[in-house]
Each structure stands twice: as structure tokens, then as C-alpha cells.
Amino acid sequence: MLEPQRISDVNKLSPTFHKKYDAFIKAVLSRYPHCLPFETLRTKERQVWLYGVGRTHSKNRKPITRTLASNHLTGNAVDLVFKKWNSVTREWPYEDLIYIASMYGIKSLYPLETCHFEDDYRPIKDVMDTNGYRREKANERDRRLLHEANNNLKEVL
């Protein structure tokens, strides 16, 4: 069975998630310039194919996804990888990305899917309010991160 085409164009993300992603990726790239989107919007055909890996075809591989109802289908998820030489890798600081994502209304499915980030569906204003509250109790590094997050989110409002 042939693998359906993968879409990595961030312009295919839903408008709401695209705003959060733009603010988030600005912070990520300032720290990890080799980070890039691997997959954004996903067709139903590709989702079925990915779900079938290790189940109905490519049985020598472990399953890639656990669901047929991915947020990729609506453009509300992105898989991020890191460029290393001429290939991509998932061996980078995902714990830091997960932490940063939480400041942008984006959540991870870690440990199920390390590189997967999706919309938590909170309005940007609510995310910014939460960041303001978190900043009051945060250490200096986190205060800077939360301040940066709110500034980046203001730019996309």
C-alpha cells in the first residue's frame, strides 16, 4: 500500500490554531532554529493509512497513531521535528517545547506522541490571562517566558 502524501504547509492549519502556532513557533525558533513542521493538515486517506501501519499493513513496524480521529484532520495539530544534517530527528528537547507550548494554548500528547502538538481550544485571551496569573508565582526564567508568550500572542490577535 502506497503512503499518501504528507502535508507540512503551516498555511493549511485552521485559522485559530495558526495564530497560536505562529506565536509559539516564534519562541521555539529563537531557541531551536532547526525545528520545523513535519506534518500539519492530514487527509482522511492518510490518517487511515497511518492508523493501519502495524495493524493492517507494514506489520513489521509498530503503530504510528492510536486514533482515526486526529486533530490533524481539522488542521488543529502539528508534528514538529528537528533538522540534523540532511535528515530529521525526534531526539531533541521536547520537554522544553511542551513547557513552552503550554504558554500558547497548545498541548502535547506526550508520552503517547512526542512530536505532536495540538490546540487546547482555549481562546487566546484566556491563555494570556492564565499566563499573567502564572507569572506572579513564577521564577525569573519562567516570568520572562510568560512575558514573551503574552507579547507574541498579542501580535497575532
N, CA, C and O atoms as a GROMACS GRO file, in nm:
protein
  628
    1MET      N    1   0.085  -0.118   0.000
    1MET     CA    2   0.000   0.000   0.000
    1MET      C    3   0.090   0.125   0.000
    1MET      O    4   0.180   0.137   0.083
    2LEU      N    5   0.064   0.216  -0.093
    2LEU     CA    6   0.144   0.337  -0.103
    2LEU      C    7   0.106   0.438   0.004
    2LEU      O    8  -0.012   0.455   0.037
    3GLU      N    9   0.208   0.504   0.056
    3GLU     CA   10   0.184   0.606   0.159
    3GLU      C   11   0.126   0.732   0.096
    3GLU      O   12   0.187   0.788   0.004
    4PRO      N   13   0.009   0.778   0.144
    4PRO     CA   14  -0.046   0.904   0.093
    4PRO      C   15   0.043   1.022   0.130
    4PRO      O   16   0.118   1.018   0.228
    5GLN      N   17   0.034   1.127   0.050
    5GLN     CA   18   0.120   1.244   0.068
    5GLN      C   19   0.103   1.308   0.205
    5GLN      O   20  -0.008   1.321   0.258
    6ARG      N   21   0.216   1.349   0.260
    6ARG     CA   22   0.220   1.421   0.388
    6ARG      C   23   0.215   1.570   0.358
    6ARG      O   24   0.282   1.617   0.265
    7ILE      N   25   0.137   1.645   0.435
    7ILE     CA   26   0.127   1.791   0.419
    7ILE      C   27   0.199   1.857   0.537
    7ILE      O   28   0.169   1.830   0.653
    8SER      N   29   0.294   1.944   0.504
    8SER     CA   30   0.368   2.014   0.611
    8SER      C   31   0.352   2.166   0.602
    8SER      O   32   0.421   2.239   0.672
    9ASP      N   33   0.264   2.213   0.518
    9ASP     CA   34   0.240   2.355   0.498
    9ASP      C   35   0.160   2.412   0.616
    9ASP      O   36   0.045   2.374   0.637
   10VAL      N   37   0.220   2.502   0.693
   10VAL     CA   38   0.151   2.559   0.810
   10VAL      C   39   0.033   2.646   0.770
   10VAL      O   40  -0.054   2.673   0.852
   11ASN      N   41   0.028   2.690   0.646
   11ASN     CA   42  -0.086   2.769   0.599
   11ASN      C   43  -0.213   2.684   0.586
   11ASN      O   44  -0.321   2.738   0.564
   12LYS      N   45  -0.200   2.554   0.600
   12LYS     CA   46  -0.315   2.464   0.596
   12LYS      C   47  -0.375   2.445   0.736
   12LYS      O   48  -0.479   2.379   0.750
   13LEU      N   49  -0.312   2.502   0.839
   13LEU     CA   50  -0.367   2.492   0.975
   13LEU      C   51  -0.495   2.574   0.984
   13LEU      O   52  -0.514   2.669   0.908
   14SER      N   53  -0.582   2.537   1.076
   14SER     CA   54  -0.705   2.614   1.096
   14SER      C   55  -0.666   2.757   1.138
   14SER      O   56  -0.562   2.775   1.200
   15PRO      N   57  -0.747   2.857   1.105
   15PRO     CA   58  -0.711   2.996   1.136
   15PRO      C   59  -0.682   3.021   1.284
   15PRO      O   60  -0.586   3.091   1.317
   16THR      N   61  -0.762   2.965   1.372
   16THR     CA   62  -0.742   2.986   1.516
   16THR      C   63  -0.612   2.922   1.564
   16THR      O   64  -0.534   2.985   1.634
   17PHE      N   65  -0.589   2.797   1.526
   17PHE     CA   66  -0.467   2.728   1.568
   17PHE      C   67  -0.346   2.792   1.501
   17PHE      O   68  -0.238   2.799   1.561
   18HIS      N   69  -0.361   2.838   1.378
   18HIS     CA   70  -0.249   2.900   1.307
   18HIS      C   71  -0.196   3.021   1.384
   18HIS      O   72  -0.075   3.041   1.391
   19LYS      N   73  -0.284   3.101   1.443
   19LYS     CA   74  -0.242   3.217   1.523
   19LYS      C   75  -0.159   3.172   1.642
   19LYS      O   76  -0.052   3.227   1.669
   20LYS      N   77  -0.208   3.072   1.715
   20LYS     CA   78  -0.133   3.022   1.831
   20LYS      C   79   0.000   2.963   1.786
   20LYS      O   80   0.104   2.986   1.849
   21TYR      N   81  -0.003   2.887   1.677
   21TYR     CA   82   0.119   2.824   1.626
   21TYR      C   83   0.222   2.930   1.588
   21TYR      O   84   0.340   2.916   1.621
   22ASP      N   85   0.179   3.036   1.520
   22ASP     CA   86   0.273   3.142   1.479
   22ASP      C   87   0.344   3.203   1.600
   22ASP      O   88   0.465   3.225   1.597
   23ALA      N   89   0.268   3.231   1.705
   23ALA     CA   90   0.327   3.288   1.826
   23ALA      C   91   0.421   3.187   1.892
   23ALA      O   92   0.531   3.223   1.935
   24PHE      N   93   0.378   3.064   1.901
   24PHE     CA   94   0.456   2.955   1.963
   24PHE      C   95   0.587   2.930   1.887
   24PHE      O   96   0.694   2.923   1.947
   25ILE      N   97   0.577   2.916   1.755
   25ILE     CA   98   0.696   2.881   1.678
   25ILE      C   99   0.799   2.993   1.680
   25ILE      O  100   0.919   2.967   1.667
   26LYS      N  101   0.755   3.117   1.696
   26LYS     CA  102   0.849   3.229   1.709
   26LYS      C  103   0.937   3.208   1.832
   26LYS      O  104   1.059   3.227   1.826
   27ALA      N  105   0.876   3.168   1.943
   27ALA     CA  106   0.954   3.141   2.064
   27ALA      C  107   1.042   3.018   2.048
   27ALA      O  108   1.157   3.017   2.093
   28VAL      N  109   0.989   2.916   1.983
   28VAL     CA  110   1.066   2.792   1.964
   28VAL      C  111   1.188   2.818   1.876
   28VAL      O  112   1.299   2.778   1.911
   29LEU      N  113   1.169   2.886   1.764
   29LEU     CA  114   1.280   2.907   1.670
   29LEU      C  115   1.389   2.998   1.727
   29LEU      O  116   1.504   2.990   1.687
   30SER      N  117   1.352   3.085   1.821
   30SER     CA  118   1.455   3.169   1.884
   30SER      C  119   1.547   3.084   1.971
   30SER      O  120   1.661   3.125   1.998
   31ARG      N  121   1.502   2.969   2.014
   31ARG     CA  122   1.582   2.879   2.097
   31ARG      C  123   1.636   2.759   2.017
   31ARG      O  124   1.748   2.714   2.039
   32TYR      N  125   1.555   2.710   1.926
   32TYR     CA  126   1.588   2.588   1.850
   32TYR      C  127   1.564   2.614   1.701
   32TYR      O  128   1.460   2.575   1.647
   33PRO      N  129   1.660   2.680   1.634
   33PRO     CA  130   1.638   2.720   1.495
   33PRO      C  131   1.624   2.605   1.396
   33PRO      O  132   1.587   2.628   1.281
   34HIS      N  133   1.654   2.483   1.438
   34HIS     CA  134   1.644   2.368   1.347
   34HIS      C  135   1.511   2.295   1.358
   34HIS      O  136   1.494   2.187   1.302
   35CYS      N  137   1.416   2.354   1.431
   35CYS     CA  138   1.284   2.294   1.447
   35CYS      C  139   1.199   2.326   1.324
   35CYS      O  140   1.200   2.439   1.275
   36LEU      N  141   1.125   2.227   1.274
   36LEU     CA  142   1.039   2.252   1.159
   36LEU      C  143   0.914   2.164   1.163
   36LEU      O  144   0.913   2.058   1.226
   37PRO      N  145   0.808   2.211   1.096
   37PRO     CA  146   0.686   2.131   1.093
   37PRO      C  147   0.704   2.011   1.001
   37PRO      O  148   0.750   2.025   0.888
   38PHE      N  149   0.667   1.896   1.048
   38PHE     CA  150   0.677   1.773   0.970
   38PHE      C  151   0.542   1.740   0.907
   38PHE      O  152   0.536   1.696   0.792
   39GLU      N  153   0.435   1.762   0.984
   39GLU     CA  154   0.301   1.736   0.930
   39GLU      C  155   0.201   1.830   0.996
   39GLU      O  156   0.205   1.852   1.116
   40THR      N  157   0.110   1.884   0.913
   40THR     CA  158   0.008   1.976   0.963
   40THR      C  159  -0.129   1.914   0.934
   40THR      O  160  -0.171   1.821   1.002
   41LEU      N  161  -0.196   1.964   0.833
   41LEU     CA  162  -0.326   1.909   0.794
   41LEU      C  163  -0.305   1.767   0.740
   41LEU      O  164  -0.205   1.739   0.675
   42ARG      N  165  -0.399   1.681   0.769
   42ARG     CA  166  -0.389   1.542   0.724
   42ARG      C  167  -0.519   1.501   0.656
   42ARG      O  168  -0.628   1.529   0.706
   43THR      N  169  -0.507   1.436   0.543
   43THR     CA  170  -0.626   1.385   0.475
   43THR      C  171  -0.677   1.261   0.546
   43THR      O  172  -0.602   1.193   0.616
   44LYS      N  173  -0.805   1.233   0.528
   44LYS     CA  174  -0.864   1.112   0.588
   44LYS      C  175  -0.792   0.988   0.536
   44LYS      O  176  -0.768   0.893   0.610
   45GLU      N  177  -0.759   0.990   0.406
   45GLU     CA  178  -0.688   0.877   0.345
   45GLU      C  179  -0.554   0.852   0.416
   45GLU      O  180  -0.518   0.738   0.445
   46ARG      N  181  -0.481   0.960   0.443
   46ARG     CA  182  -0.352   0.944   0.511
   46ARG      C  183  -0.370   0.898   0.655
   46ARG      O  184  -0.293   0.816   0.704
   47GLN      N  185  -0.473   0.950   0.723
   47GLN     CA  186  -0.499   0.908   0.861
   47GLN      C  187  -0.528   0.759   0.867
   47GLN      O  188  -0.477   0.690   0.955
   48VAL      N  189  -0.608   0.710   0.776
   48VAL     CA  190  -0.640   0.566   0.771
   48VAL      C  191  -0.513   0.486   0.743
   48VAL      O  192  -0.490   0.382   0.804
   49TRP      N  193  -0.430   0.536   0.651
   49TRP     CA  194  -0.305   0.467   0.621
   49TRP      C  195  -0.214   0.463   0.744
   49TRP      O  196  -0.160   0.357   0.777
   50LEU      N  197  -0.196   0.577   0.811
   50LEU     CA  198  -0.111   0.582   0.930
   50LEU      C  199  -0.164   0.490   1.040
   50LEU      O  200  -0.087   0.422   1.108
   51TYR      N  201  -0.295   0.488   1.057
   51TYR     CA  202  -0.355   0.401   1.158
   51TYR      C  203  -0.330   0.254   1.123
   51TYR      O  204  -0.315   0.170   1.212
   52GLY      N  205  -0.327   0.223   0.996
   52GLY     CA  206  -0.306   0.085   0.952
   52GLY      C  207  -0.165   0.033   0.969
   52GLY      O  208  -0.143  -0.088   0.972
   53VAL      N  209  -0.067   0.124   0.981
   53VAL     CA  210   0.073   0.080   0.999
   53VAL      C  211   0.081  -0.008   1.124
   53VAL      O  212   0.041   0.034   1.234
   54GLY      N  213   0.134  -0.128   1.106
   54GLY     CA  214   0.148  -0.221   1.218
   54GLY      C  215   0.020  -0.297   1.250
   54GLY      O  216   0.020  -0.387   1.334
   55ARG      N  217  -0.090  -0.260   1.183
   55ARG     CA  218  -0.217  -0.327   1.208
   55ARG      C  219  -0.264  -0.402   1.083
   55ARG      O  220  -0.280  -0.525   1.086
   56THR      N  221  -0.287  -0.328   0.973
   56THR     CA  222  -0.338  -0.391   0.852
   56THR      C  223  -0.231  -0.400   0.743
   56THR      O  224  -0.247  -0.477   0.648
   57HIS      N  225  -0.127  -0.324   0.754
   57HIS     CA  226  -0.015  -0.329   0.660
   57HIS      C  227   0.113  -0.293   0.735
   57HIS      O  228   0.108  -0.248   0.849
   58SER      N  229   0.226  -0.313   0.670
   58SER     CA  230   0.356  -0.284   0.733
   58SER      C  231   0.361  -0.344   0.873
   58SER      O  232   0.398  -0.278   0.970
   59LYS      N  233   0.324  -0.470   0.881
   59LYS     CA  234   0.310  -0.535   1.012
   59LYS      C  235   0.441  -0.551   1.087
   59LYS      O  236   0.442  -0.582   1.206
   60ASN      N  237   0.552  -0.531   1.019
   60ASN     CA  238   0.682  -0.539   1.087
   60ASN      C  239   0.716  -0.408   1.160
   60ASN      O  240   0.820  -0.400   1.225
   61ARG      N  241   0.629  -0.307   1.149
   61ARG     CA  242   0.651  -0.179   1.217
   61ARG      C  243   0.554  -0.163   1.332
   61ARG      O  244   0.448  -0.226   1.334
   62LYS      N  245   0.592  -0.078   1.429
   62LYS     CA  246   0.498  -0.051   1.538
   62LYS      C  247   0.396   0.053   1.490
   62LYS      O  248   0.428   0.134   1.403
   63PRO      N  249   0.275   0.053   1.545
   63PRO     CA  250   0.172   0.150   1.503
   63PRO      C  251   0.222   0.294   1.519
   63PRO      O  252   0.296   0.326   1.612
   64ILE      N  253   0.179   0.379   1.426
   64ILE     CA  254   0.220   0.520   1.426
   64ILE      C  255   0.121   0.605   1.503
   64ILE      O  256   0.161   0.694   1.578
   65THR      N  257  -0.007   0.579   1.487
   65THR     CA  258  -0.109   0.660   1.553
   65THR      C  259  -0.208   0.568   1.622
   65THR      O  260  -0.226   0.452   1.583
   66ARG      N  261  -0.272   0.621   1.724
   66ARG     CA  262  -0.365   0.540   1.802
   66ARG      C  263  -0.511   0.568   1.770
   66ARG      O  264  -0.600   0.508   1.830
   67THR      N  265  -0.536   0.660   1.676
   67THR     CA  266  -0.674   0.700   1.650
   67THR      C  267  -0.700   0.730   1.504
   67THR      O  268  -0.608   0.759   1.427
   68LEU      N  269  -0.825   0.722   1.467
   68LEU     CA  270  -0.867   0.766   1.333
   68LEU      C  271  -0.922   0.909   1.339
   68LEU      O  272  -0.952   0.968   1.235
   69ALA      N  273  -0.936   0.963   1.459
   69ALA     CA  274  -0.997   1.096   1.478
   69ALA      C  275  -0.893   1.199   1.523
   69ALA      O  276  -0.914   1.266   1.624
   70SER      N  277  -0.785   1.212   1.452
   70SER     CA  278  -0.678   1.304   1.487
   70SER      C  279  -0.717   1.449   1.466
   70SER      O  280  -0.796   1.480   1.376
   71ASN      N  281  -0.662   1.538   1.547
   71ASN     CA  282  -0.681   1.681   1.527
   71ASN      C  283  -0.609   1.732   1.401
   71ASN      O  284  -0.631   1.845   1.359
   72HIS      N  285  -0.523   1.649   1.343
   72HIS     CA  286  -0.462   1.684   1.214
   72HIS      C  287  -0.569   1.696   1.105
   72HIS      O  288  -0.554   1.775   1.012
   73LEU      N  289  -0.676   1.619   1.117
   73LEU     CA  290  -0.781   1.619   1.014
   73LEU      C  291  -0.850   1.754   1.000
   73LEU      O  292  -0.903   1.786   0.894
   74THR      N  293  -0.850   1.832   1.107
   74THR     CA  294  -0.914   1.964   1.104
   74THR      C  295  -0.812   2.078   1.104
   74THR      O  296  -0.849   2.195   1.115
   75GLY      N  297  -0.685   2.045   1.092
   75GLY     CA  298  -0.581   2.148   1.091
   75GLY      C  299  -0.554   2.207   1.227
   75GLY      O  300  -0.506   2.320   1.238
   76ASN      N  301  -0.583   2.131   1.333
   76ASN     CA  302  -0.563   2.179   1.470
   76ASN      C  303  -0.448   2.107   1.540
   76ASN      O  304  -0.445   2.099   1.663
   77ALA      N  305  -0.354   2.054   1.461
   77ALA     CA  306  -0.238   1.986   1.519
   77ALA      C  307  -0.120   1.999   1.423
   77ALA      O  308  -0.136   2.019   1.303
   78VAL      N  309  -0.001   1.988   1.481
   78VAL     CA  310   0.122   1.991   1.403
   78VAL      C  311   0.222   1.896   1.469
   78VAL      O  312   0.231   1.888   1.591
   79ASP      N  313   0.297   1.826   1.386
   79ASP     CA  314   0.408   1.744   1.435
   79ASP      C  315   0.535   1.821   1.406
   79ASP      O  316   0.559   1.862   1.292
   80LEU      N  317   0.617   1.841   1.508
   80LEU     CA  318   0.742   1.915   1.495
   80LEU      C  319   0.860   1.820   1.504
   80LEU      O  320   0.862   1.729   1.588
   81VAL      N  321   0.959   1.842   1.420
   81VAL     CA  322   1.082   1.764   1.422
   81VAL      C  323   1.199   1.861   1.415
   81VAL      O  324   1.180   1.982   1.403
   82PHE      N  325   1.319   1.807   1.423
   82PHE     CA  326   1.440   1.889   1.417
   82PHE      C  327   1.526   1.843   1.302
   82PHE      O  328   1.546   1.723   1.282
   83LYS      N  329   1.578   1.939   1.228
   83LYS     CA  330   1.668   1.906   1.118
   83LYS      C  331   1.807   1.884   1.174
   83LYS      O  332   1.860   1.966   1.248
   84LYS      N  333   1.865   1.771   1.136
   84LYS     CA  334   2.000   1.738   1.180
   84LYS      C  335   2.074   1.684   1.058
   84LYS      O  336   2.043   1.577   1.008
   85TRP      N  337   2.170   1.760   1.013
   85TRP     CA  338   2.242   1.732   0.889
   85TRP      C  339   2.142   1.727   0.775
   85TRP      O  340   2.074   1.826   0.749
   86ASN      N  341   2.130   1.615   0.707
   86ASN     CA  342   2.038   1.606   0.593
   86ASN      C  343   1.916   1.520   0.625
   86ASN      O  344   1.852   1.467   0.534
   87SER      N  345   1.885   1.507   0.750
   87SER     CA  346   1.769   1.425   0.788
   87SER      C  347   1.694   1.496   0.901
   87SER      O  348   1.734   1.602   0.947
   88VAL      N  349   1.586   1.434   0.944
   88VAL     CA  350   1.511   1.488   1.057
   88VAL      C  351   1.519   1.390   1.172
   88VAL      O  352   1.535   1.270   1.153
   89THR      N  353   1.507   1.444   1.292
   89THR     CA  354   1.515   1.362   1.411
   89THR      C  355   1.411   1.407   1.513
   89THR      O  356   1.365   1.521   1.511
   90ARG      N  357   1.376   1.315   1.600
   90ARG     CA  358   1.287   1.347   1.712
   90ARG      C  359   1.365   1.342   1.843
   90ARG      O  360   1.306   1.334   1.950
   91GLU      N  361   1.496   1.346   1.834
   91GLU     CA  362   1.582   1.339   1.952
   91GLU      C  363   1.629   1.478   1.991
   91GLU      O  364   1.747   1.511   1.977
   92TRP      N  365   1.537   1.561   2.042
   92TRP     CA  366   1.570   1.694   2.084
   92TRP      C  367   1.492   1.729   2.208
   92TRP      O  368   1.425   1.642   2.264
   93PRO      N  369   1.497   1.851   2.253
   93PRO     CA  370   1.440   1.888   2.383
   93PRO      C  371   1.288   1.906   2.381
   93PRO      O  372   1.238   2.017   2.400
   94TYR      N  373   1.216   1.797   2.359
   94TYR     CA  374   1.070   1.808   2.353
   94TYR      C  375   1.010   1.851   2.487
   94TYR      O  376   0.904   1.914   2.489
   95GLU      N  377   1.076   1.817   2.598
   95GLU     CA  378   1.023   1.859   2.728
   95GLU      C  379   1.013   2.011   2.734
   95GLU      O  380   0.916   2.065   2.788
   96ASP      N  381   1.114   2.079   2.680
   96ASP     CA  382   1.113   2.225   2.678
   96ASP      C  383   1.004   2.278   2.584
   96ASP      O  384   0.935   2.374   2.618
   97LEU      N  385   0.989   2.216   2.468
   97LEU     CA  386   0.884   2.257   2.374
   97LEU      C  387   0.746   2.239   2.435
   97LEU      O  388   0.658   2.324   2.417
   98ILE      N  389   0.726   2.131   2.506
   98ILE     CA  390   0.597   2.104   2.571
   98ILE      C  391   0.567   2.213   2.674
   98ILE      O  392   0.455   2.262   2.683
   99TYR      N  393   0.668   2.250   2.750
   99TYR     CA  394   0.651   2.354   2.851
   99TYR      C  395   0.619   2.489   2.785
   99TYR      O  396   0.528   2.560   2.829
  100ILE      N  397   0.693   2.522   2.681
  100ILE     CA  398   0.669   2.648   2.610
  100ILE      C  399   0.530   2.645   2.547
  100ILE      O  400   0.458   2.746   2.552
  101ALA      N  401   0.491   2.534   2.488
  101ALA     CA  402   0.360   2.522   2.422
  101ALA      C  403   0.246   2.554   2.518
  101ALA      O  404   0.146   2.614   2.479
  102SER      N  405   0.261   2.514   2.643
  102SER     CA  406   0.155   2.538   2.742
  102SER      C  407   0.126   2.686   2.761
  102SER      O  408   0.017   2.724   2.805
  103MET      N  409   0.222   2.770   2.729
  103MET     CA  410   0.206   2.915   2.743
  103MET      C  411   0.137   2.977   2.622
  103MET      O  412   0.109   3.097   2.620
  104TYR      N  413   0.109   2.895   2.521
  104TYR     CA  414   0.049   2.944   2.397
  104TYR      C  415  -0.087   2.879   2.367
  104TYR      O  416  -0.139   2.894   2.257
  105GLY      N  417  -0.143   2.808   2.463
  105GLY     CA  418  -0.270   2.741   2.438
  105GLY      C  419  -0.255   2.620   2.348
  105GLY      O  420  -0.346   2.585   2.273
  106ILE      N  421  -0.139   2.558   2.358
  106ILE     CA  422  -0.108   2.439   2.278
  106ILE      C  423  -0.068   2.329   2.373
  106ILE      O  424   0.007   2.352   2.468
  107LYS      N  425  -0.117   2.208   2.348
  107LYS     CA  426  -0.082   2.096   2.435
  107LYS      C  427  -0.013   1.986   2.356
  107LYS      O  428  -0.022   1.979   2.233
  108SER      N  429   0.054   1.901   2.429
  108SER     CA  430   0.125   1.787   2.372
  108SER      C  431   0.053   1.659   2.412
  108SER      O  432  -0.019   1.656   2.511
  109LEU      N  433   0.073   1.555   2.334
  109LEU     CA  434   0.019   1.424   2.371
  109LEU      C  435   0.128   1.335   2.432
  109LEU      O  436   0.114   1.213   2.437
  110TYR      N  437   0.235   1.398   2.477
  110TYR     CA  438   0.344   1.324   2.542
  110TYR      C  439   0.289   1.249   2.662
  110TYR      O  440   0.210   1.307   2.737
  111PRO      N  441   0.324   1.126   2.685
  111PRO     CA  442   0.428   1.046   2.620
  111PRO      C  443   0.379   0.962   2.502
  111PRO      O  444   0.458   0.890   2.441
  112LEU      N  445   0.251   0.971   2.469
  112LEU     CA  446   0.200   0.891   2.357
  112LEU      C  447   0.262   0.930   2.224
  112LEU      O  448   0.302   0.843   2.146
  113GLU      N  449   0.272   1.059   2.198
  113GLU     CA  450   0.331   1.109   2.074
  113GLU      C  451   0.419   1.228   2.109
  113GLU      O  452   0.369   1.337   2.137
  114THR      N  453   0.548   1.207   2.107
  114THR     CA  454   0.642   1.309   2.149
  114THR      C  455   0.636   1.436   2.065
  114THR      O  456   0.637   1.546   2.120
  115CYS      N  457   0.629   1.422   1.934
  115CYS     CA  458   0.642   1.539   1.846
  115CYS      C  459   0.508   1.606   1.815
  115CYS      O  460   0.506   1.703   1.739
  116HIS      N  461   0.398   1.558   1.870
  116HIS     CA  462   0.264   1.607   1.836
  116HIS      C  463   0.222   1.721   1.928
  116HIS      O  464   0.228   1.709   2.051
  117PHE      N  465   0.178   1.832   1.867
  117PHE     CA  466   0.128   1.948   1.941
  117PHE      C  467  -0.006   1.987   1.882
  117PHE      O  468  -0.021   1.993   1.759
  118GLU      N  469  -0.106   2.013   1.969
  118GLU     CA  470  -0.239   2.047   1.919
  118GLU      C  471  -0.303   2.157   2.002
  118GLU      O  472  -0.262   2.185   2.114
  119ASP      N  473  -0.405   2.217   1.943
  119ASP     CA  474  -0.479   2.326   2.006
  119ASP      C  475  -0.546   2.275   2.134
  119ASP      O  476  -0.605   2.167   2.134
  120ASP      N  477  -0.536   2.353   2.241
  120ASP     CA  478  -0.610   2.316   2.363
  120ASP      C  479  -0.748   2.382   2.364
  120ASP      O  480  -0.825   2.366   2.459
  121TYR      N  481  -0.779   2.456   2.259
  121TYR     CA  482  -0.910   2.517   2.234
  121TYR      C  483  -0.949   2.628   2.331
  121TYR      O  484  -1.066   2.667   2.337
  122ARG      N  485  -0.853   2.678   2.408
  122ARG     CA  486  -0.882   2.797   2.490
  122ARG      C  487  -0.864   2.920   2.401
  122ARG      O  488  -0.772   2.924   2.320
  123PRO      N  489  -0.951   3.020   2.416
  123PRO     CA  490  -0.930   3.145   2.342
  123PRO      C  491  -0.796   3.209   2.382
  123PRO      O  492  -0.752   3.196   2.496
  124ILE      N  493  -0.734   3.277   2.288
  124ILE     CA  494  -0.604   3.340   2.314
  124ILE      C  495  -0.610   3.432   2.436
  124ILE      O  496  -0.516   3.433   2.516
  125LYS      N  497  -0.716   3.508   2.452
  125LYS     CA  498  -0.729   3.599   2.566
  125LYS      C  499  -0.724   3.521   2.697
  125LYS      O  500  -0.660   3.565   2.793
  126ASP      N  501  -0.790   3.406   2.704
  126ASP     CA  502  -0.787   3.323   2.825
  126ASP      C  503  -0.646   3.270   2.852
  126ASP      O  504  -0.602   3.264   2.966
  127VAL      N  505  -0.575   3.233   2.746
  127VAL     CA  506  -0.437   3.186   2.760
  127VAL      C  507  -0.352   3.298   2.820
  127VAL      O  508  -0.271   3.274   2.910
  128MET      N  509  -0.369   3.420   2.769
  128MET     CA  510  -0.292   3.533   2.819
  128MET      C  511  -0.325   3.564   2.965
  128MET      O  512  -0.235   3.596   3.044
  129ASP      N  513  -0.452   3.553   3.002
  129ASP     CA  514  -0.492   3.575   3.142
  129ASP      C  515  -0.426   3.472   3.233
  129ASP      O  516  -0.376   3.506   3.340
  130THR      N  517  -0.427   3.347   3.190
  130THR     CA  518  -0.363   3.240   3.269
  130THR      C  519  -0.214   3.267   3.283
  130THR      O  520  -0.158   3.249   3.391
  131ASN      N  521  -0.150   3.310   3.175
  131ASN     CA  522  -0.007   3.341   3.180
  131ASN      C  523   0.021   3.452   3.281
  131ASN      O  524   0.121   3.446   3.353
  132GLY      N  525  -0.066   3.552   3.286
  132GLY     CA  526  -0.049   3.660   3.382
  132GLY      C  527  -0.055   3.610   3.524
  132GLY      O  528   0.024   3.652   3.609
  133TYR      N  529  -0.148   3.520   3.551
  133TYR     CA  530  -0.159   3.462   3.685
  133TYR      C  531  -0.037   3.375   3.717
  133TYR      O  532   0.017   3.382   3.827
  134ARG      N  533   0.006   3.295   3.620
  134ARG     CA  534   0.122   3.208   3.642
  134ARG      C  535   0.248   3.290   3.667
  134ARG      O  536   0.335   3.249   3.744
  135ARG      N  537   0.258   3.405   3.602
  135ARG     CA  538   0.379   3.488   3.614
  135ARG      C  539   0.400   3.538   3.756
  135ARG      O  540   0.513   3.554   3.801
  136GLU      N  541   0.290   3.563   3.828
  136GLU     CA  542   0.301   3.612   3.966
  136GLU      C  543   0.372   3.513   4.058
  136GLU      O  544   0.437   3.555   4.154
  137LYS      N  545   0.362   3.386   4.029
  137LYS     CA  546   0.419   3.283   4.116
  137LYS      C  547   0.544   3.217   4.056
  137LYS      O  548   0.599   3.124   4.114
  138ALA      N  549   0.588   3.267   3.940
  138ALA     CA  550   0.695   3.201   3.867
  138ALA      C  551   0.834   3.250   3.908
  138ALA      O  552   0.849   3.357   3.967
  139ASN      N  553   0.935   3.168   3.876
  139ASN     CA  554   1.073   3.210   3.894
  139ASN      C  555   1.110   3.305   3.781
  139ASN      O  556   1.030   3.327   3.690
  140GLU      N  557   1.228   3.361   3.786
  140GLU     CA  558   1.268   3.465   3.690
  140GLU      C  559   1.267   3.414   3.545
  140GLU      O  560   1.216   3.483   3.456
  141ARG      N  561   1.320   3.297   3.520
  141ARG     CA  562   1.322   3.241   3.384
  141ARG      C  563   1.180   3.227   3.331
  141ARG      O  564   1.150   3.266   3.219
  142ASP      N  565   1.092   3.170   3.413
  142ASP     CA  566   0.955   3.147   3.369
  142ASP      C  567   0.879   3.278   3.351
  142ASP      O  568   0.794   3.289   3.263
  143ARG      N  569   0.909   3.378   3.435
  143ARG     CA  570   0.845   3.508   3.417
  143ARG      C  571   0.880   3.567   3.280
  143ARG      O  572   0.794   3.623   3.212
  144ARG      N  573   1.007   3.553   3.242
  144ARG     CA  574   1.049   3.602   3.110
  144ARG      C  575   0.977   3.526   2.999
  144ARG      O  576   0.931   3.587   2.903
  145LEU      N  577   0.968   3.394   3.012
  145LEU     CA  578   0.900   3.313   2.911
  145LEU      C  579   0.752   3.350   2.900
  145LEU      O  580   0.699   3.361   2.790
  146LEU      N  581   0.687   3.369   3.013
  146LEU     CA  582   0.545   3.404   3.013
  146LEU      C  583   0.522   3.543   2.956
  146LEU      O  584   0.424   3.566   2.884
  147HIS      N  585   0.612   3.635   2.987
  147HIS     CA  586   0.602   3.771   2.931
  147HIS      C  587   0.620   3.765   2.778
  147HIS      O  588   0.545   3.828   2.704
  148GLU      N  589   0.719   3.690   2.734
  148GLU     CA  590   0.743   3.674   2.591
  148GLU      C  591   0.621   3.610   2.524
  148GLU      O  592   0.580   3.652   2.415
  149ALA      N  593   0.563   3.510   2.588
  149ALA     CA  594   0.445   3.443   2.532
  149ALA      C  595   0.331   3.543   2.512
  149ALA      O  596   0.269   3.547   2.406
  150ASN      N  597   0.303   3.621   2.614
  150ASN     CA  598   0.193   3.718   2.601
  150ASN      C  599   0.222   3.822   2.493
  150ASN      O  600   0.132   3.861   2.420
  151ASN      N  601   0.346   3.866   2.482
  151ASN     CA  602   0.382   3.960   2.375
  151ASN      C  603   0.364   3.898   2.237
  151ASN      O  604   0.312   3.962   2.145
  152ASN      N  605   0.406   3.773   2.222
  152ASN     CA  606   0.390   3.703   2.094
  152ASN      C  607   0.243   3.682   2.062
  152ASN      O  608   0.202   3.695   1.947
  153LEU      N  609   0.163   3.649   2.163
  153LEU     CA  610   0.020   3.627   2.141
  153LEU      C  611  -0.051   3.758   2.105
  153LEU      O  612  -0.143   3.758   2.023
  154LYS      N  613  -0.008   3.869   2.166
  154LYS     CA  614  -0.068   3.999   2.131
  154LYS      C  615  -0.050   4.030   1.983
  154LYS      O  616  -0.138   4.087   1.918
  155GLU      N  617   0.066   3.990   1.930
  155GLU     CA  618   0.096   4.018   1.789
  155GLU      C  619   0.001   3.945   1.694
  155GLU      O  620  -0.023   3.994   1.584
  156VAL      N  621  -0.052   3.831   1.735
  156VAL     CA  622  -0.138   3.754   1.644
  156VAL      C  623  -0.286   3.777   1.667
  156VAL      O  624  -0.369   3.726   1.592
  157LEU      N  625  -0.320   3.853   1.772
  157LEU     CA  626  -0.463   3.880   1.799
  157LEU      C  627  -0.527   3.965   1.692
  157LEU      O  628  -0.645   3.996   1.700
   0.00000   0.00000   0.00000
